[in-house]
């Protein structure tokens, strides 16, 4: 049992709803020796502009990285993240909590199907009212 | 048991069932860029095999199992030996038992956190530079034991103390361990730009995908895209262009990562060594040596170097035979993407120089040069062209035609040999 494998089952909606007054916490569990993690917020009003919330933050096995996302105002947003790791065996667990309730949970690892570069990324759309 | 629990963390990382779970025919939204850009159905996507660190450059920690005996279960030698073999600290081959003296492996066994906790792992970087082994038993040397002028067959040691071989190594430069800071930081630095570019493409593409799916009436609680929705997305030329850009950037990130990892896995290493073999008289002479080994390479080339001093004690009261050996081998892939092979031909150059003092076996100085070109004529057949020069004719061995100090081998008959299918 690791911090990536424990907890409830994956919950992967395409969209999460929240109010601008809610506390929206992004949580990343690291299950690889070394990781460099980035987190971005993109507004649907300006999709070409990525606002970096965390950039190349280095974390190690067993670490949990959390970030409270502050929205500039109501609207549609995309929260996206990426991981860089030199390790062949890697795993992570990404959660999005709205007022401490898990609304999104996705586990990925080197055993995931598809492109490794895409598996080390993720995104969820947020409808903020 | 403690060790098995500790290692479980990494084992789990490689085998966890982690994915957006979709029904057959559906595509996980995060794989849409590759699936639509390449026309691969979501259900047929498979995990891309990550490039793993070569076994010999791993931490060297021994593999344990939950059923392993504990070191305190039995203190007698057979029990300790069985324990060591079971836990990878010892191996048995050709009648010799070899014990691994890798200090970090021992530390990691006693305290698995030293292996699993990256913060602790980094603290033992210096310890991992030291290695070694000691072997007991095995086969002795073939020499004239009864004085008839003919060499007698080598005898196999009956007791573990009959033949004792040992080696200690110190890696004073370089590391091929991806968990060492200089390597993973180099990886992060080198891959930062490609990953940032992919991030810039990925976020707006996924946002556009989510918006398009929502507009189609997609169930937003699910990240699985039906075949019908996928067809609709694929009819949006602008979105397909974005998928192509993301898929191409993802491919470049994966390729660049493999290239950087290959550089790390073949990085420069310099190691000092001392070794020796102690034999009882009927098994041969005692030998001692010291030297330096080096190696570095890249995706298509490699260089290894070995230079050392060796002395052999000719019997308990006999004279010392001293020698120095220097060897160099370089290989390079040449003529890449030629008509015969995309990978090219492997050109190997090697040089060896041996200098004997005191009682030289036959020649006081031995010098040998060899060049070999492996010419691929098909996927299964390679014709080697080899040229060897030595400073004495009798040293030109392994070549088909020998003229003076030069030997050449080129055997096109390999072409007509049956190949395995």
Boltz contact constraints between the chains, C-beta under 6 A:
constraints:
  - contact:
      token1: [A, 2]
      token2: [B, 9]
      max_distance: 6.0
  - contact:
      token1: [A, 2]
      token2: [B, 12]
      max_distance: 6.0
  - contact:
      token1: [A, 5]
      token2: [B, 12]
      max_distance: 6.0
  - contact:
      token1: [A, 5]
      token2: [B, 16]
      max_distance: 6.0
  - contact:
      token1: [A, 12]
      token2: [B, 20]
      max_distance: 6.0
  - contact:
      token1: [A, 12]
      token2: [B, 223]
      max_distance: 6.0
  - contact:
      token1: [A, 13]
      token2: [B, 221]
      max_distance: 6.0
  - contact:
      token1: [A, 14]
      token2: [B, 210]
      max_distance: 6.0
  - contact:
      token1: [A, 14]
      token2: [B, 220]
      max_distance: 6.0
  - contact:
      token1: [A, 14]
      token2: [B, 223]
      max_distance: 6.0
  - contact:
      token1: [A, 15]
      token2: [B, 220]
      max_distance: 6.0
  - contact:
      token1: [A, 31]
      token2: [B, 13]
      max_distance: 6.0
  - contact:
      token1: [A, 33]
      token2: [B, 118]
      max_distance: 6.0
  - contact:
      token1: [A, 33]
      token2: [B, 179]
      max_distance: 6.0
  - contact:
      token1: [A, 34]
      token2: [B, 184]
      max_distance: 6.0
  - contact:
      token1: [A, 36]
      token2: [B, 188]
      max_distance: 6.0
  - contact:
      token1: [A, 40]
      token2: [B, 203]
      max_distance: 6.0
  - contact:
      token1: [A, 42]
      token2: [B, 203]
      max_distance: 6.0
  - contact:
      token1: [A, 42]
      token2: [B, 207]
      max_distance: 6.0
  - contact:
      token1: [A, 47]
      token2: [B, 204]
      max_distance: 6.0
  - contact:
      token1: [A, 47]
      token2: [B, 207]
      max_distance: 6.0
  - contact:
      token1: [A, 50]
      token2: [B, 203]
      max_distance: 6.0
  - contact:
      token1: [A, 60]
      token2: [B, 118]
      max_distance: 6.0
  - contact:
      token1: [A, 61]
      token2: [B, 118]
      max_distance: 6.0
  - contact:
      token1: [A, 78]
      token2: [B, 203]
      max_distance: 6.0
  - contact:
      token1: [A, 78]
      token2: [B, 207]
      max_distance: 6.0
  - contact:
      token1: [A, 80]
      token2: [B, 203]
      max_distance: 6.0
  - contact:
      token1: [A, 82]
      token2: [B, 199]
      max_distance: 6.0
  - contact:
      token1: [A, 84]
      token2: [B, 188]
      max_distance: 6.0
  - contact:
      token1: [A, 84]
      token2: [B, 191]
      max_distance: 6.0
  - contact:
      token1: [A, 84]
      token2: [B, 195]
      max_distance: 6.0
  - contact:
      token1: [A, 86]
      token2: [B, 178]
      max_distance: 6.0
  - contact:
      token1: [A, 86]
      token2: [B, 184]
      max_distance: 6.0
  - contact:
      token1: [A, 86]
      token2: [B, 187]
      max_distance: 6.0
  - contact:
      token1: [A, 88]
      token2: [B, 50]
      max_distance: 6.0
  - contact:
      token1: [A, 88]
      token2: [B, 52]
      max_distance: 6.0
  - contact:
      token1: [A, 89]
      token2: [B, 10]
      max_distance: 6.0
  - contact:
      token1: [A, 89]
      token2: [B, 13]
      max_distance: 6.0
  - contact:
      token1: [A, 89]
      token2: [B, 14]
      max_distance: 6.0
  - contact:
      token1: [A, 90]
      token2: [B, 13]
      max_distance: 6.0
  - contact:
      token1: [A, 91]
      token2: [B, 13]
      max_distance: 6.0
  - contact:
      token1: [A, 91]
      token2: [B, 16]
      max_distance: 6.0
  - contact:
      token1: [A, 107]
      token2: [B, 18]
      max_distance: 6.0
  - contact:
      token1: [A, 108]
      token2: [B, 18]
      max_distance: 6.0
  - contact:
      token1: [A, 109]
      token2: [B, 13]
      max_distance: 6.0
  - contact:
      token1: [A, 109]
      token2: [B, 16]
      max_distance: 6.0
  - contact:
      token1: [A, 109]
      token2: [B, 18]
      max_distance: 6.0
  - contact:
      token1: [A, 110]
      token2: [B, 50]
      max_distance: 6.0
  - contact:
      token1: [A, 111]
      token2: [B, 15]
      max_distance: 6.0
  - contact:
      token1: [A, 111]
      token2: [B, 47]
      max_distance: 6.0
  - contact:
      token1: [A, 112]
      token2: [B, 18]
      max_distance: 6.0
  - contact:
      token1: [A, 112]
      token2: [B, 19]
      max_distance: 6.0
  - contact:
      token1: [A, 113]
      token2: [B, 19]
      max_distance: 6.0
  - contact:
      token1: [A, 113]
      token2: [B, 45]
      max_distance: 6.0
  - contact:
      token1: [A, 113]
      token2: [B, 46]
      max_distance: 6.0
  - contact:
      token1: [A, 113]
      token2: [B, 47]
      max_distance: 6.0
  - contact:
      token1: [A, 114]
      token2: [B, 31]
      max_distance: 6.0
  - contact:
      token1: [A, 114]
      token2: [B, 45]
      max_distance: 6.0
  - contact:
      token1: [A, 115]
      token2: [B, 34]
      max_distance: 6.0
  - contact:
      token1: [A, 115]
      token2: [B, 250]
      max_distance: 6.0
  - contact:
      token1: [A, 116]
      token2: [B, 48]
      max_distance: 6.0
  - contact:
      token1: [A, 116]
      token2: [B, 254]
      max_distance: 6.0
  - contact:
      token1: [A, 117]
      token2: [B, 250]
      max_distance: 6.0
  - contact:
      token1: [A, 117]
      token2: [B, 253]
      max_distance: 6.0
  - contact:
      token1: [A, 117]
      token2: [B, 254]
      max_distance: 6.0
  - contact:
      token1: [A, 118]
      token2: [B, 30]
      max_distance: 6.0
  - contact:
      token1: [A, 118]
      token2: [B, 250]
      max_distance: 6.0
  - contact:
      token1: [A, 121]
      token2: [B, 202]
      max_distance: 6.0
  - contact:
      token1: [A, 123]
      token2: [B, 206]
      max_distance: 6.0
  - contact:
      token1: [A, 125]
      token2: [B, 210]
      max_distance: 6.0
